Amino acid sequence: MKPDDFDLFAVLVKQRSGLVLTRDKAYLLESRLTPVARKWNMKTLDDLAQSIRARREEAMLRDITEAMTTNESFFFRDQKPFDQFRQILLPEFLKSRAAKKQIRIWSAAASSGQEAYSLAMILSEEAIKFRDWKIEIIGTDLSSEMVERAKSGIYSQFEVQRGLPITMLVKYFQQIGADKWQIKENIRQMVQFREGNLLTDFGPVGVFDIIFCRNVLIYFDQPTKTRVLEALATILAPDGVLYLGGAETVLGITEKFRPKENERGLYVLNSKPSAPARQVVGS
């Protein structure tokens, strides 16, 4: 691939998704964009690059962006965040929201929906405690293909074997054919899936009590991480909780959040004012 073509695709993907592609990822770019070129009746990535330069067709740009974004997800991924959700956050909100009886949860970059459905299954297990409550779970992803997959709630045998306890498979899924499983309708109805991009203004989605934004920031450069985290801070309830992935942190990136005491991976809004910047002599 020509260096100029790589730069063109890399800039395009970063602008639209935040994903940073370095030159050592050229092989990945070639493998994922070659099918896109074929879809648009082009023989090479050079042809695809030339077409972008000639006419920035939105459908083509979307196909390129979606092809490059990582859609890795599975049920109850890493397990501990879901244990924290069930054992710590739900009891806390059961008390703090007793009068309001409402909880809003956002699964950002939801991919094919396993995270959001994992939360829905936990809430179904706790249904007696939350009788008469209004609980919203919203999952968003920039890929229209992933959003449609999530809405269908259909997963392969391999996908349901990754992290999903057999008891929950039997209780909350129905088998379709030899190797497909679909989440039952009552669980699907607990989650709303929409297209959404973390790099754009998502203020209209309202305020959330719990935001899951796990294993997303690792693909961004530092300015983009700061931008996304500070935007998330504007739509998190004052006593809300933000989930990040195990390899992610807010430290050194933004002062809008601080770690939730004694709970790894959970962050709350930082109400403490930051110290004023110290004047450097001679600057």
C-alpha positions as CSV (number, residue, x, y, z in Angstrom):
1,M,0.0,0.0,0.0
2,K,1.2,3.4,-0.9
3,P,2.2,5.6,2.2
4,D,-0.1,8.4,1.0
5,D,-3.0,5.9,0.7
6,F,-2.4,4.6,4.2
7,D,-2.3,8.2,5.6
8,L,-5.6,8.9,3.8
9,F,-7.4,5.9,5.3
10,A,-5.8,6.5,8.8
11,V,-6.9,10.1,9.0
12,L,-10.4,9.2,7.8
13,V,-10.8,6.5,10.4
14,K,-9.4,8.6,13.2
15,Q,-11.7,11.5,12.3
16,R,-14.8,9.4,12.2
17,S,-14.2,6.8,15.0
18,G,-11.2,8.0,17.1
19,L,-9.2,4.9,16.2
20,V,-5.5,5.5,15.8
21,L,-3.8,3.5,13.1
22,T,0.0,3.4,13.0
23,R,2.1,2.2,10.1
24,D,2.7,-1.2,11.7
25,K,-1.1,-1.8,11.3
26,A,-0.9,-1.6,7.5
27,Y,-1.6,-5.3,7.2
28,L,-4.7,-4.9,9.3
29,L,-5.9,-2.1,7.2
30,E,-5.3,-4.0,4.0
31,S,-7.1,-7.2,5.2
32,R,-10.2,-5.3,6.4
33,L,-10.5,-2.8,3.5
34,T,-10.0,-5.2,0.6
35,P,-13.5,-6.6,1.0
36,V,-14.8,-3.0,1.1
37,A,-13.0,-2.2,-2.2
38,R,-14.6,-5.4,-3.7
39,K,-18.0,-4.4,-2.5
40,W,-17.6,-1.1,-4.4
41,N,-16.5,-2.9,-7.5
42,M,-12.9,-1.9,-7.2
43,K,-9.9,-4.1,-7.7
44,T,-7.4,-2.5,-5.3
45,L,-7.1,-0.3,-2.3
46,D,-5.4,2.2,-4.5
47,D,-8.7,2.4,-6.5
48,L,-10.6,2.9,-3.2
49,A,-8.2,5.7,-2.1
50,Q,-8.6,7.4,-5.5
51,S,-12.4,7.2,-5.2
52,I,-12.3,8.8,-1.8
53,R,-10.2,11.7,-3.1
54,A,-12.5,12.2,-6.1
55,R,-15.8,12.0,-4.2
56,R,-16.3,11.5,-0.5
57,E,-19.4,9.4,-0.7
58,E,-20.9,8.9,2.8
59,A,-21.9,5.3,2.3
60,M,-18.4,4.4,1.3
61,L,-16.8,6.3,4.2
62,R,-19.2,4.5,6.6
63,D,-18.2,1.1,5.2
64,I,-14.5,2.0,5.6
65,T,-15.0,3.2,9.2
66,E,-17.1,0.2,10.2
67,A,-14.6,-2.3,8.7
68,M,-11.8,-0.8,10.8
69,T,-13.5,-0.6,14.1
70,T,-13.0,-3.6,16.5
71,N,-16.1,-5.4,17.5
72,E,-14.8,-7.8,20.1
73,S,-17.4,-8.6,22.8
74,F,-18.7,-11.5,24.8
75,F,-21.1,-12.2,27.7
76,F,-20.0,-11.2,31.2
77,R,-16.6,-10.1,29.9
78,D,-14.0,-10.1,32.7
79,Q,-16.8,-11.0,35.1
80,K,-15.7,-8.7,38.0
81,P,-17.5,-5.6,36.5
82,F,-20.7,-7.5,36.5
83,D,-20.2,-8.8,40.1
84,Q,-19.6,-5.1,41.1
85,F,-22.8,-4.1,39.3
86,R,-24.9,-6.7,41.1
87,Q,-23.3,-6.7,44.5
88,I,-22.3,-3.1,44.9
89,L,-24.0,-0.7,42.5
90,L,-27.5,-2.1,42.5
91,P,-27.8,-2.2,46.3
92,E,-26.5,1.4,46.4
93,F,-29.0,2.6,43.8
94,L,-31.8,0.7,45.4
95,K,-31.3,3.0,48.4
96,S,-30.4,6.3,46.7
97,R,-33.1,6.0,44.0
98,A,-35.8,4.7,46.3
99,A,-38.0,7.7,45.8
100,K,-37.3,8.2,42.1
101,K,-37.4,4.4,41.3
102,Q,-35.5,5.0,38.1
103,I,-32.1,3.9,36.8
104,R,-30.6,4.7,33.4
105,I,-27.7,2.6,32.1
106,W,-25.6,3.2,28.9
107,S,-23.5,0.6,27.2
108,A,-21.3,2.7,25.0
109,A,-19.6,1.1,22.0
110,A,-21.9,-1.9,22.6
111,S,-20.7,-3.9,19.6
112,S,-23.1,-6.9,19.1
113,G,-24.8,-6.3,22.4
114,Q,-23.4,-8.9,24.8
115,E,-22.5,-6.4,27.5
116,A,-26.0,-4.7,27.5
117,Y,-27.7,-8.1,27.5
118,S,-25.5,-9.3,30.4
119,L,-26.7,-6.4,32.4
120,A,-30.3,-7.1,31.4
121,M,-30.0,-10.7,32.6
122,I,-28.6,-9.6,36.0
123,L,-31.5,-7.1,36.4
124,S,-33.9,-9.9,35.5
125,E,-32.4,-12.0,38.3
126,E,-33.0,-9.0,40.6
127,A,-36.5,-8.2,39.3
128,I,-38.3,-8.7,42.7
129,K,-36.2,-6.0,44.3
130,F,-36.9,-3.6,41.5
131,R,-40.6,-4.2,41.0
132,D,-42.3,-1.0,39.8
133,W,-39.0,0.6,38.9
134,K,-38.2,2.1,35.5
135,I,-34.9,0.8,34.3
136,E,-33.5,1.8,30.9
137,I,-30.6,0.1,29.3
138,I,-29.3,1.8,26.1
139,G,-26.6,0.3,23.9
140,T,-25.0,2.4,21.1
141,D,-22.4,1.6,18.5
142,L,-21.2,3.5,15.4
143,S,-21.7,0.4,13.3
144,S,-25.2,0.0,11.8
145,E,-24.4,-3.7,11.2
146,M,-23.5,-4.2,14.9
147,V,-26.7,-2.4,16.0
148,E,-28.9,-4.6,13.9
149,R,-27.1,-7.7,15.1
150,A,-27.6,-6.6,18.7
151,K,-31.3,-5.9,18.1
152,S,-31.8,-9.4,16.8
153,G,-30.2,-11.0,19.9
154,I,-29.0,-13.9,17.8
155,Y,-25.6,-15.5,18.6
156,S,-23.6,-18.5,17.5
157,Q,-22.8,-21.5,19.6
158,F,-19.2,-20.1,19.9
159,E,-20.5,-16.7,21.2
160,V,-22.8,-18.1,23.8
161,Q,-20.0,-20.4,25.1
162,R,-17.8,-17.3,25.8
163,G,-18.4,-16.3,29.4
164,L,-22.1,-17.1,29.6
165,P,-23.1,-19.5,32.5
166,I,-24.9,-22.5,31.2
167,T,-27.8,-21.8,33.7
168,M,-28.3,-18.4,32.0
169,L,-28.1,-19.9,28.5
170,V,-30.9,-22.3,29.4
171,K,-33.0,-19.7,31.2
172,Y,-32.7,-16.7,28.9
173,F,-32.1,-18.2,25.4
174,Q,-33.9,-20.3,22.9
175,Q,-32.1,-22.4,20.3
176,I,-32.5,-21.7,16.6
177,G,-31.4,-24.5,14.3
178,A,-28.3,-26.4,15.1
179,D,-25.9,-23.7,16.2
180,K,-27.7,-20.5,16.8
181,W,-29.2,-19.1,20.0
182,Q,-31.6,-16.1,20.4
183,I,-32.1,-14.1,23.6
184,K,-35.7,-14.4,24.7
185,E,-38.0,-11.5,23.9
186,N,-38.5,-10.3,27.5
187,I,-34.7,-9.7,27.8
188,R,-34.5,-8.1,24.3
189,Q,-37.2,-5.7,25.3
190,M,-35.2,-4.5,28.2
191,V,-32.5,-3.0,26.0
192,Q,-32.7,-0.2,23.3
193,F,-30.0,-0.3,20.7
194,R,-29.1,2.8,18.6
195,E,-26.4,4.0,16.3
196,G,-24.1,6.4,18.2
197,N,-20.6,7.8,17.9
198,L,-18.6,8.7,21.0
199,L,-16.8,11.5,19.0
200,T,-20.0,13.4,18.4
201,D,-22.4,15.3,20.6
202,F,-24.4,12.7,22.6
203,G,-26.0,15.2,25.0
204,P,-29.6,14.5,23.7
205,V,-29.4,11.0,25.1
206,G,-30.0,12.4,28.5
207,V,-28.3,11.8,31.9
208,F,-27.2,8.3,33.0
209,D,-26.7,6.8,36.4
210,I,-24.2,4.1,35.1
211,I,-22.1,4.3,32.0
212,F,-20.1,1.3,30.7
213,C,-17.4,2.5,28.3
214,R,-15.0,-0.4,28.6
215,N,-12.1,-1.3,26.3
216,V,-12.8,1.7,24.1
217,L,-10.3,4.4,25.2
218,I,-7.4,2.0,24.5
219,Y,-7.9,2.7,20.8
220,F,-7.7,6.5,21.1
221,D,-4.9,8.9,21.4
222,Q,-4.6,11.0,24.6
223,P,-6.4,14.2,23.3
224,T,-9.3,12.0,22.1
225,K,-9.5,10.1,25.5
226,T,-9.7,13.5,27.3
227,R,-12.4,14.8,24.9
228,V,-14.5,11.6,25.3
229,L,-14.1,11.4,29.1
230,E,-15.0,15.1,29.6
231,A,-18.0,14.7,27.4
232,L,-19.1,11.6,29.5
233,A,-18.8,13.7,32.6
234,T,-21.5,16.1,31.4
235,I,-24.1,13.3,31.1
236,L,-23.3,11.3,34.2
237,A,-25.6,11.8,37.2
238,P,-23.8,13.6,40.1
239,D,-23.7,10.3,42.1
240,G,-23.3,8.2,39.0
241,V,-20.6,5.6,38.1
242,L,-18.4,5.2,35.0
243,Y,-17.0,1.8,34.1
244,L,-13.7,1.6,32.2
245,G,-11.7,-1.4,31.0
246,G,-9.0,-3.0,33.1
247,A,-6.2,-1.4,31.0
248,E,-7.9,2.1,31.1
249,T,-7.7,4.9,33.5
250,V,-8.6,8.6,34.0
251,L,-5.4,9.4,35.8
252,G,-3.3,11.9,33.8
253,I,-6.1,12.3,31.3
254,T,-8.8,14.3,33.0
255,E,-9.6,15.6,36.4
256,K,-13.4,15.3,35.9
257,F,-13.3,11.8,37.4
258,R,-11.6,10.0,40.3
259,P,-11.5,6.3,41.1
260,K,-14.4,5.0,43.2
261,E,-12.9,4.0,46.6
262,N,-11.7,0.4,46.8
263,E,-13.3,-0.5,43.5
264,R,-11.0,-1.1,40.5
265,G,-12.4,0.0,37.2
266,L,-15.1,2.2,38.6
267,Y,-15.0,6.0,38.5
268,V,-17.1,8.8,39.9
269,L,-17.3,12.5,39.3
270,N,-14.6,14.5,41.0
271,S,-16.2,17.2,43.1
272,K,-12.9,18.4,44.5
273,P,-11.6,21.5,42.7
274,S,-8.2,21.0,41.1
275,A,-5.3,23.0,42.5
276,P,-4.5,26.2,40.6
277,A,-1.6,25.9,38.2
278,R,1.7,26.9,39.7
279,Q,3.5,29.8,38.0
280,V,6.8,28.7,36.6
281,V,9.5,31.4,37.0
282,G,10.8,32.6,33.8
283,S,8.0,31.2,31.7
